């Protein structure tokens, strides 16, 4: 028992300062969190951090995880005020549409997923269907294997059932390509995403106005490029059904005429 700053042996205690130091560090941490929240352009991340801090101050622990693999489209609002009820309803409607699609696709592509040809998962920006290069493209080429057309047909049926915009992203591993057609992995990744767009537009009659393409070369790997298995996983075309609804009266929602 301590009295007047003395311990049981009658000597002064030198550990009382730790109580004030602990309070000071807690307040300093809270200040940095407030500064981060105020400066952050990612409202969802800021909200998660703020909520995590409240939990941390109550329980003494912090639990915050933010997953983001590739940068999704950024929406800039001219109105700094709180989102309207209409925009909140639109976001909720998009989520409601995409979540059941994950379950449906996982069942539809059960065999392809088991064989490592397709991977289906959700990201904050939307639903991702990752098509492995080994199944869909010959090595170093951008021509889609014809025996994978039935897989693309099933994917196209899902795209046509939703009003969301779709982006096709080509990805490669980190091994430089050297052949007569492609001078770099940038050209190869872009060519593969364009080939997938052409197939969806011509064979499946998906309006091109609903589709966008991008080539990332080896800049957005899913796994390490240090081993063959990781490089094989990185060679892919990702089909992303974005959390972005097209206008109901848009011509992009109607099949293209031939």
N, C-alpha and C positions, 0 to 999 in steps of 0.2 A: 504493500500500500504506500502511495506517495502523498506527502503533505508538504505544501509550500515549496515545491520543487526539489524535495529531498527524498531519496529512496530509503529502503529499510535500514541501510547501514549508516544513514545520516549524511551521506554525500549527495551532491547535486546531481540530478538526472539530466543527461545530455540528449535525450531522445524525444523530448516534448516538441521540438521543432518540426518533427516529421508530420505531426497533425496539421500544422499550418501549411507545410510544404505540399502535402497531399491535396488540401483544399485549393491551393494555388494552381497546381497542375490540372485539377479538374476544371477550374474556371478557364484556364488557358486553352485547354482542349475544346471547351465549349465555344470560345471565341473563334478559334480556327474553323470549327464546323460552321458557325454562322457566316464567316467570311466566304467559305467554300460554297455554301448554299446560295449566298447572294450573287456570287460571280459565275456560278455554273449555268451554262446554256442548256444543259440536259435536265429538264424539269423532273423527269422520272427518277434519274439518278440522285438528284438533290433531295427529292422527297424520301427515297429509300435511305439515304444517309441520315437525314433528320430523324426518321423513325428509329433507325438503328441506335442513334445517340440517346434517344429517350429510353429505349430498352436497356442500353448499356449503363446509364446513370442509375436505373432502378435495380438492375440485377448484377452489375459489375462486369458484364461481358458484352462483347460486340459481335454481331453476326450479320455480315453484309456481303452478298455475292452479286456481281454484275457480269453477265455473259454477253460478249459481243465479238463476233468473228470478223465480220466485214462491215464497213460503213454503209448503212442504208440511206435511202433518200432523205434529205433534210427539208422539212417544211418550215417556211418562214411566215409568221403571222404578222400582219400590219397592226393588229389590235393587241396591245399588251395586257388586256384585261383577262380575267378568267374565262376559259373556253365556254362557249354557250351550250345550252342544253341540247341543241341540235347536233353540235360537233361531238358531244359525249355519246349521244344516241348512235351516231355514225360509227364511232370507234367500237361501241359495244356490238353493233350489227356486224362489223367486220370480224370481230373475234368469234362471235357466234357462228359465222359462216365457215371459218377456217378450222376451228377445233374439231368439228365432226369430220372434216376432210382428212385430218391426220389419221383418225381411226379407220376411215374408209380406205385410204391409200395403203395403210399398213396391212390391211386385210387383202386388198386387191393385188398388192405387190409382194405377198408373203413369200412366194418362191424366189422371186428376184432378190429380195432382201436377204434371204437365207443363203443365196449363192454369191452375195457380195456385189451384185450388179447395180443395185439401187439402195439408197438410204433416204429415209424420210424423217424430218424433224422440224420443230418450230423454233424460230428466232424472233426477237422483238419486232423485226421489220416484216415478218410474214412466214409463210409455209415454204420450206425448202425441200425439193426433190433432187437429190444429188445423183447424177448418172455417171458411173465409173467409166473411164476411158477404155479400159481393157475390154469391156463388153460392147461399147458403142462405136469406137473408132480404132482403126489400125494404128500401130505405133508410128508417130511422126506424120500422120495424115489427118485430114479434116472431112473425110467421106464417111458418113454414118453407115454402119453395117446393116444390110437389109434385114437380117434375121432379128434385129431389135425393133423393127417397125411396129410389131404388135404392142410392145411396151410403150412406145411413143403414142400409139393410138389410145391406149388407156389413159395416159397422162393428158392427152388432148381432150378427151371426154370430160375430165375433171375441170380443165381450164374453161371449156365452153359452158360448164354449168355454173360458173362463178362470174361476177361482173368485175373482179379485181384485175388490176394491171399486172403484167408478168414481165420479169426481166430474166434474160438468159446470160449466165456468166461462165466464161471459159477460163479454166485453170490448168496449169502444167506443173511438173516438178521443177527442180532447180538445175537439172542437167541441160546444158546448152544444146539447142538443136542445130544441126548442120545438114541441110539437104537442098535440092535444087529449087524447091518451091517456097520454103519458109526460111527467112534469114534470122529469125529469133523466135523465142517462145511467146513473145507478145503477138506476133502475127499468127502463130499457130492457135493460141487461145482464142483470139478474136475470130479466126476463121471457123473454128468449131462451134462457137456460139451462133455465128451467122448460118452455118449449115443446119443447126437445129431449128433456127427461126424459119428458114426456107422450107424445111420438112413440115413443120407445123402449119405454115401458111398454105403451101401447095397441096399437100396430101390431106391435111385435116381441116383446111379451109378456115383457119383462125385468122381474123383480120390482123394485118401487120400493125395497124394502129394500136393494138392491144399489147404489142410486144416491143421490148427494147433489148439491146445486146451490149455486152461489155467483155473485155479481155483483160485478165489480171496477171497473165503469165504465172510466175512462181511467187508472187508477192503476198498471197493470202493462203498459206498452206493450212491444211487441217491437221497434219502430223509433221514430224520431223522429216527432212529430206536426207538424213544421214543413213537410212537403211532402205532396202528395196521395198519393204512392205509400206513404209511411210510414203515413199515416192509414188507408189501405185495408188494410194489413197488420195494423194494430192492431184493426180491427173483426172480431171472430171469436168463436167458441165453441170452447173447448178441451175435448176429452174426454180425461181422464187416467185411465188404468188404473193404479191405485196399486200400489206394492210392499207390498201388504197382502192376505193371503189370508183368505178367509172360512172359518169352521168348516165341516168336511165335512158335519156333520149339520144345518147351518143351512137353514131354509126358503127363504132368499134364493137358494140355488143351484138351486132348482126353478122351472120356468116357472109363471107365475101362471095360475090357472084362470079361464076365462071362461064 
